Amino acid sequence: MKYAFFDGKPYDKPSFNFYGEQAGIKFKYYDAKLDIDTVNLAKGCDGVCIFVNDTADAAVIDELYSLGIRSIALRCAGFNNVDLRHAEGKVTVFRVPAYSPYAVAEHAMAMILTLIRRTHKAYIRTRDFNFSLNGLTGFDLHGRTVGVIGTGRIGRVFIDICRGFGMRVLAYDKYPAEGVDFEYTTLERLLRESDIVSLHCPLTDDTYHIIDTERIIMMKKGAYIVNTSRGALIDSEALLEGIKSRHIGGACLDVYEEESDIFFEDRSGHIVDDEILARLIFMPNVLITSHQAFLTEDALDAIAATTVKNIVEFHENGKCENEVRRSRSAVV
């Protein structure tokens, strides 16, 4: 079997080569992202393996189908970049529903601690032998309220971490989990009472811009927002205005709604045309990482192992346990 591997990075290759060789799968790596201009690179392959910023819209799916390709292997949990409706009857789409919820949840907490305790600023100061503490005052997490939107695997691990810090937890999920020992509430109450709001839900029609101008106004003045899920959960322009007005105390963003042409690449020698992102980066109370939360050795190994298992299962049985169907997409 041969799979075209789009948007490949050096850290992807060791695990995918290891598991691919064991299963008899050859991955043909491309730096380019999948889109209508690059889709023909997959010619002669049995399928494509794509990531969060590749594009599998109707036009790309039609071209893949015309090339004889019948499978799209997502090496991630999210699938909002795939037109599932158009894929029906043409290509089978499967994903990695869980790799390491600890990787993402721990990164979310790392970002919170970094921003509220100003450790990134302290690091820069001390390298210049500046040992002043002025402007580095933070606050205790113990006793504060954290609102967790989305209580899947990652959300529940994040809740456990927050409880370890002695935080009060409020949770919201359109599809609440059963048998949990934390408190579900309405989204409105969660926003009103939380000192920190952390997003751990998939991007769907229901969750697109779940944090917008109206809901930012609902939030407690000075509250922090954390997003390690999908960029478009937050209206970036509304967030910028909330920070400028001092209503939002700070933001930790591992994702950004217009990240596809920016994140995962070295843009240090370029002028970034996205003015909202540029202004967010320069805000002293905003911390941005470039979709890094998943990036641990444990997670990379699990992603490769599950993706290869999905491919083998599909080619042997014509179906896959981790297939994503449009009818299920709203509740996954």
FENQUIZI-V909940 format. One record per backbone hydrogen bond with DSSP energy under -0.5 kcal/mol. NH is the residue of the N-H (numbers start at 1). CO is the residue of the C=O. If there is no record, write none. Layout:
BEGIN
<<NH:CO> <NH:CO>>
END
This chain:
BEGIN
<<3:26> <4:47> <5:3> <5:28> <6:4> <6:49> <7:32> <8:5> <8:30> <12:9> <13:9> <14:10> <16:12> <17:13> <18:14> <19:15> <20:16> <21:17> <22:18> <23:19> <24:20> <24:21> <25:20> <26:1> <27:25> <28:3> <28:26> <29:27> <30:5> <38:35> <39:35> <41:38> <42:39> <43:40> <45:42> <46:2> <47:2> <48:71> <49:4> <50:48> <50:73> <54:51> <55:34> <56:54> <56:81> <61:57> <62:58> <63:59> <64:60> <65:61> <66:62> <67:63> <68:65> <69:64> <70:46> <72:92> <73:48> <74:72> <74:94> <75:50> <82:79> <83:56> <84:82> <87:83> <88:84> <88:85> <90:87> <91:87> <92:70> <94:72> <95:322> <96:76> <97:95> <103:100> <104:100> <105:101> <106:102> <107:103> <108:104> <109:105> <110:106> <111:107> <112:108> <113:109> <114:110> <115:111> <116:112> <117:113> <118:114> <119:114> <120:114> <122:118> <123:119> <124:120> <125:121> <126:122> <127:123> <128:124> <128:125> <129:126> <130:125> <131:129> <136:133> <143:166> <144:141> <146:144> <146:168> <147:196> <148:146> <148:170> <149:147> <149:198> <150:148> <150:172> <152:200> <156:152> <157:153> <158:154> <159:155> <160:156> <161:157> <162:158> <163:159> <164:160> <165:161> <165:162> <166:163> <167:162> <168:144> <170:146> <171:183> <172:148> <176:173> <183:169> <184:182> <185:171> <190:186> <191:187> <192:188> <193:189> <194:190> <195:145> <196:145> <197:224> <198:147> <199:226> <200:149> <204:202> <208:204> <209:232> <210:207> <211:233> <212:210> <216:212> <217:213> <218:214> <219:215> <219:216> <220:191> <222:247> <223:220> <223:247> <224:195> <225:250> <226:197> <227:252> <228:199> <233:230> <234:231> <235:211> <236:234> <239:235> <240:236> <241:237> <242:238> <243:239> <244:240> <245:241> <246:243> <247:242> <248:242> <249:223> <250:223> <251:285> <252:225> <253:251> <253:287> <254:227> <254:252> <255:227> <257:231> <259:256> <262:259> <263:259> <265:262> <267:265> <270:267> <272:270> <273:271> <275:273> <278:274> <279:275> <280:276> <281:277> <282:278> <283:279> <283:280> <286:283> <287:251> <289:253> <291:254> <291:289> <295:292> <296:294> <300:296> <301:297> <302:298> <303:299> <304:300> <305:301> <306:302> <307:303> <308:304> <309:305> <310:306> <311:307> <312:308> <313:309> <314:310> <315:311> <316:312> <317:313> <318:314> <319:313> <323:320> <324:93> <325:323> <328:325> <329:325> <329:326> <331:328> <332:328>>
END
